[in-house]
Amino acid sequence: MEKRRRIEANDGQVSEQEVSSEEDAPVDLEEDEVDDDNGEQEGEHGDNEDISPQKLSRLAEDVRKKPAVVTSNQAIVDAFMDYGDEQLHGGHTGKGVTHLRAALAIRDYPHAITSVEEARAVPMVGVKMAEQVKQILSTGELKVKTPRLNISAQDVEDHTPPRLVREVRHAQAKCPENQALVDELAQFGEHELYFRSRSKGNIHLRAARALQLTDLVIKSGDQARHNVPFVGSAIADKIDQILKYGRIFKDTPVSSGIRKAPIVKDLRENPAVRHENQHIVDALVDYGDSHLHSGHR
């Protein structure tokens, strides 16, 4: 099929010429689809979100099974592996899976990677990941610009913790068996509080505090949901993940017990088209939702 393309010449005149549809086809579609933002988009459409926690755990383990074929590539593998693991831990499945798959491909790549161009030759590494490789080669670490997807322990420590965070940090669970649940939910809650959704962060922190104070040994999310304050179905699901796998693999929407307006539900369940705008959307939704519930319609 032929298409017409408008071309502006140097003198400002606009002309048209016929070009084949092949010229308009993206030349790097396959690699870009597994690249950074596209990996997250893949998760939005369900491909990565459907991966079970068992498979996610196995993917992370597979990367660690063997050292890099080329020793000098090990630093890149480690950085991608740590970042991917961190994203899975924070519930960002798309980011986590694409970086772990890239780490696996780099681990098995038979040539030393010393530049962006060489990184682009590796399967599963697209334009943005290649730039991240460049950053690793020059700084020894991977740090991206999107705050909510770049959460480290130091980033958290840079914030002044509110009283609820201090209460959770400075106390131990009454039942030692519950400490892992408290730690995981508190960490997740702090990340949300500082970098994404304040209300969601507070919900997880309150649940962590309630688990810290309970006299019951929690053996299932359902048990916690029926016996521990601030634990709803979403947090109960996370508790089951922690009990089974030792960590939170997948985030689920939090319910406060109040029926959400359809527009709020739609905004919560459907991510922003431009990923960098998500924190703005979240802040406005939190603000609008709180005013709806306080009667300011």
N, C-alpha and C positions, 0 to 999 in steps of 0.2 A: 504494500500500500504506500502511495506517495503522499507526502505532506509538504506544505509550503512554509518556509521559514522567512521571517522578516529580518533583514540585515540592514544595519545602519552604517553607512559609509563614513569616511573621514570628513566629508563635506556636510554631514548631517542629513543627507538624503536617505530616505528609506526605500529599499527595494525588496522584492521577494524572489526567492529561488526555490526550486523543488529539491527536496532532500529525501533520502530513503528513511523509513522508520527505524532502520538499524542504527543510524547515527544518533537517534534520540534515546536509544536503549542505554541504561547505565552499564558502564563497562566493568564495574567492580561490585555488582550487586551481591554476589555470593559472599564476598568477604565483609562487605558493609553490613550485611544482615546479621552477622555475628559480632559486629563491633559494639562499642560501648553503649551508646544510647539505643541502638537497635536490639541489643541483648535485653535491655530492660523492656523495650516494646514487645519483644517476643514473649516475655513473661506475661505482659498485659493481655495478650491474646490467647494465653492458655498453654502454650507449648511447655514453658518451663514451670508454670504453676502446677501442672499436672504431675510433675516428677515427685515421687513419693519420698518421704524422709529417708527411707532405706537407701534409695538410689542416690540421693544427695550425699549421704554419709559415705557410700561406696565410692562416689566420684572423688571426694576429698581424700579418701584413703588411697585410691589408685594413684593420685598424683604423688603421694608420699612414699609409695612402695619402692621406687628406684631413684637414684640420683640422675641428674641430667647427663645425657650422652656426651655432651661437650661441657667440661667442668666450668668454663667461663660463663655458661648460660645459667648456672645454678642460682645466681643472685636474682635473675629475672624470674625464674620459676618460683623461688621463695616469695618474692614480692607479690606476684600475681596470685599465688596460693593463699598468702595471708590476707590479701585484699578480698579475694573471692570468699574465703572462709568467713571473714568479717561481715560481708554483705549477707550471706546466708544467715549468720547469727542475728543480724538485725532485721531479718524478714524480707530482704530485697533479693528474691530468688533469681530474677532475670540477670541482674548484675553478677551475683555469685556464681551461677552456672556458667555464664560466658567466660568469666575470668578463670575459673577452674579448668574449663576445657582448653582455653588458650595456654594455661600453665602446662597442661598435659602435652599439648602439641609442641611447645617450646622444649620441654624436658626431652622429648624423643627426637628433636630436630638434629640432624647430623653435622651441622655447620655452626661455627661461632657467630653470634649476633652482635654486631658492633655499631649498627646504624639503623635509622628508620627504614631505609630501603631494604636492608637485610631482614628486618623484622617483618616487613610486609610480605616477604616470600614464605613465611611460615603459615601453614593452614590455621584457620580460626583467628588470625590476627589481621584486623582491618586498620583503617587509617588512624583512628583515635587510639586504639591499643598500641599501635606502632609508636605514636607520640609518647605514650606512657612508658614504653620500653626505653625511649630516648631519655626520659626523666630518670628512670631507674639507673641507666648507665652513667648519668652525670651526677646524681645525688645519692644513689644507693637505696632510694625508697620510692614508693608510689603514693602520691598525694594528689587527688583531683580537686577541682574547684567547687564542685557542688557540695555545700556543707552537709546536708543530711545524708549524703552517701560517702562521707569521708570522716567518719567518727572514730577517733582514737581515744585511748585512755587520757592522753594529755589534753585533747580537746575538751573532754569532760571536766578535767581538773582546772582548766582555765576559767570555768564559770563558778560564781559564788553559789554554793548549794543552798536552796531554801530549807526551812526547818524540817519539812517532811523527809527530804533526802538525808539530812543529818541524823534524824531519828533512826532511819533504816540502816544507815552506815555504821552507827555507833552502838548497835545492839545486836545480840545474837538471837536466833530463833529459840523459843522455849523448848521446842522439840528439835534436837540436832538433825534429825532426819529431814526436816523441812528447810534446812539452810540453803541447799542448792536451789530450791524453788524461789526462796527470797532473793538470793543473789542474782539469778537470771532475770527475774521479773523487775527487780530494782534497776539493773543495768539497762534493760530495754526501756524502762520508764524514764530514766535519766536521758537517754539518747533522744527519745521523743520530746521530752520536756525542753531540752536545749536547742534541738536542731529541726524539729518538725512541728509537732502538735502539742501545745501545752496541756490541753485538756486530756488528751490521750495519755500523755506522760503521767499526769496526776492520777489518772485511773489506775494505771499499772503500779505506781508507787504506793497508792493506798492499799491495793491488793497485796503487795509485798509486805507492807507493814502489818496488815491483818493476819497474814500467814506467819509472820514473825511472832505474833502474840498468841496464836491459837495453841490450845493444849492437845489438839488432835494431831496424830501423825497422818499426813495426807498421802493417800495411796492412789488417788485418781482425781481427775479434774471434776468428775461428777460429784464426788464426795465433797470436794472443796466448794463447789457451786452451791451445795445445799447446806453447808455448815459454816462457811467463812464469809464474813462481810466483804463487799466490794468485788466478789468473784462472780462474774457472769459467764455466759457460754463461751465468749471469745477468750477470756483469760483461762477458763477451764481447759480449753483446747491447748493453750500454751503449756499449762501444767502437765497435761498428758504427754506433750512433746518432750518436756524436760525430764519427766520420769522415765520415758522410754529411751531417749537419745542423749540426754545430758545437756540439751540446749534447745533454743527456739529456732526451728528451721523455717517456719512460715508464719507470717503475720495474718491475722484475721480481724475483721472489723469489730470494734468494741461497742457493746451496747450498754447504755446508761440506765436502761429500764424505762426510758421515755420514748414513745413512738416518734420516730423521725418524720419530718415533713418530706414529701416525695422529692423535692428539689435538693434537700440535704442528703438524702439517701443516694440520689444520683451523683452528686458531687463527691461523696465519700467513696463510692464504689468505682467510679471511672476516673482514672488519673489524667492529669493535664496532658494535652497533645505535646507541648514543649516541656520536657522534664524539668528544666531549670525554673519554670514558673510554678512548680508544685507547692513550694513553701508559701508562696503568696496566696494561692488558692486555699491551702489549709488554714492559714491565718484568718482569711476572710470568712471561710465556712465556720470556723470556731466562733468567731465574733458574731456572725449572723445567727447561728444556731442558739447561742446563749441568749440573745435578745428575743428570739422567738419564744423560748421557754420562760422568759421573764415577763412576757406579755407585750413586748414592743414589736408588734407585727407590722 
